[in-house]
Amino acid sequence: MKIFVQSAVVAQIKEWAEADLLDGVVLSPIDLATDDPSANVVDRLAEIAVDFGVPVCVPVAAINGADIYREGRDIARASEHAVVQIPFVEDAVSPIRKLVADGVKVCATHIYSGAQAFIAAKLGASMVAIDVRDIDAQGRPSGEAVAQIRAVIDKIHDRHLAGQLLHAADVIGVEMRNEYRIDRIAVDRKLVHRDERGCAAIDQCVDLPADQMEAGIETSA
């Protein structure tokens, strides 16, 4: 099990690292703009990578092929720990292939089926991400989609699958959905809070009902 913390705040990330719970970071430009509107995503990526030495997933904002490739290269140049998140749309096929050929680690997002996961893996993406909440919102059982994607990835053997999860409750979903062999989750930094003594606490979600829980999975060779 690996935990990727979604945060743009170095102090919050440090709390997870000091608790020996940090395996990676999801760096959202939205979170960064909230923390410091003047901050640059690439600069913050470099800072986090130097301080903690863990993979840092950063999404591109571009929507056309040439811009996706150019932005992906800029992100990758900031650190060897960078993982470029690219939405799996038609215009992203060529830049994903080119970035992978350049040695850039790519996470294909917006993956909803085994067929999409297979194509992303064939293009060389080292990770694919799904949003189980989005699948559920479409009226499809997210568990079935996750199981299908997992089966495809298992056959490929050398690719990774991660649930793209954004809420504190997601971490509890690991036990609830272990039939899908969950290996990696992304959790919101709000899971860590300060109690009245000023100590970091991470257990406030233990008693959440099951219908509030979500989870994702990752496979490796």
Secondary structure, DSSP 8 states (H G I E B T S, - for coil): -EEEEE-S-HHHHHHHHHTT--SEEE--HHHHHHH-TT--HHHHHHHHHHHH-S-EEEE----SHHHHHHHHHHHHHH-TTEEEEEE--GGGHHHHHHHHHTT--EEEE---SHHHHHHHHHHT-SEEEE-HHHHHHTTS-HHHHHHHHHHHHHHH-S-EEEE---SGGGGGHHHHTGGG---EEEEEGGGSEE-TTS-EE--TTTT--GGG---------
